[in-house]
C-alpha cells in the first residue's frame, strides 16, 4: 500500500511506503519510543517517519551500497548493527529525490561524507540541503580525509554533535 505525500513545489506527488511508526509496524513504533543514551546523556528522539520517497531511486541506492565507496564502508563498519550507542543507521537512504549517505530515523539526522565529488556541486548541494532541512531533518557532514585518517575523531565528533543537538536539558 502506498500513499501520496505532499512535497515542496516543483517536486510533484511522491509515493511513500507506509509510515515507519504506523500501527501495522508496532514493533518499530515501540523501538522509536525507547530512550537513546550517548556517553551518559539521554537524547530527545525526534523521529521523522513520513519522509517522501521516490521508488525510481531504489536501484540506484542499492547500486551505491554495493559499489563500496571506501570512506562510506569504513564509517559503516563503525556504526552498523547498532555499534554506535545502539543507534540504528540506514545507508544510502532515499529521501525525496535524493539519496543520503546515512540516516538515523530516530533522530531525523542525515550524515553525509563529503569528498571531491562535491567540489563542483555547491549549488546542487545547497538546494539538496535546503530541501532536507525543510523536512525537519538535521545534517551532519564528515570529510573523506577525516574518515580515512582519524576515525576516532570522526566518531567523537558525531557523539558531541548528537549530544549538543539532541541531549535533554538538565533542570
ZIURNOR-V685073 format. One record per residue. N is the residue number from 1. OMEGA is omega as a letter, one per 40 degrees, with the letter a starting at -180 (none if undefined). BURIAL is 1 if it has 9 or more other C-alpha atoms within 8 Angstrom, else 0. Layout:
N/OMEGA/BURIAL  N/OMEGA/BURIAL
This chain:
1/i/0  2/i/0  3/i/0  4/i/0  5/i/1  6/a/0  7/i/1  8/a/0  9/i/0  10/a/0  11/i/0  12/a/0  13/i/0  14/i/1  15/a/1  16/i/1  17/i/0  18/i/1  19/a/0  20/a/1  21/a/1  22/a/1  23/i/0  24/a/0  25/a/1  26/a/1  27/a/0  28/i/1  29/i/1  30/a/0  31/i/0  32/a/1  33/i/0  34/i/0  35/i/0  36/i/1  37/i/1  38/i/1  39/i/0  40/i/0  41/i/1  42/a/1  43/i/1  44/i/1  45/i/1  46/a/0  47/i/1  48/a/1  49/a/0  50/a/0  51/i/1  52/a/1  53/i/1  54/a/1  55/a/0  56/i/0  57/a/1  58/a/1  59/i/0  60/i/0  61/i/1  62/i/1  63/i/0  64/i/1  65/a/1  66/a/0  67/i/0  68/i/0  69/a/0  70/i/0  71/i/1  72/i/1  73/i/1  74/i/1  75/a/1  76/i/1  77/i/0  78/a/0  79/a/1  80/i/1  81/i/0  82/i/1  83/a/1  84/i/0  85/i/0  86/i/0  87/a/1  88/i/1  89/i/1  90/i/1  91/a/1  92/a/1  93/i/1  94/i/1  95/a/1  96/i/1  97/a/1  98/i/0  99/i/1  100/a/1  101/a/1  102/i/1  103/i/1  104/a/1  105/a/1  106/i/1  107/a/1  108/a/1  109/i/1  110/i/1  111/a/1  112/i/1  113/a/1  114/i/1  115/a/1  116/i/0  117/a/0  118/a/1  119/a/0  120/a/0  121/a/0  122/a/0  123/i/0  124/a/0  125/i/1  126/i/0  127/i/0  128/a/1  129/i/1  130/i/0  131/a/0  132/i/1  133/i/1  134/i/0  135/a/0  136/a/0  137/i/1  138/a/1  139/i/1  140/a/1  141/i/0  142/i/1  143/i/1  144/a/1  145/i/0  146/i/1  147/a/1  148/a/1  149/a/0  150/a/1  151/i/1  152/i/0  153/i/0  154/a/1  155/i/0  156/i/0  157/i/0  158/i/1  159/a/1  160/i/0  161/a/1  162/i/1  163/a/1  164/a/0  165/a/0  166/a/1  167/i/1  168/i/0  169/i/0  170/a/0  171/none/0
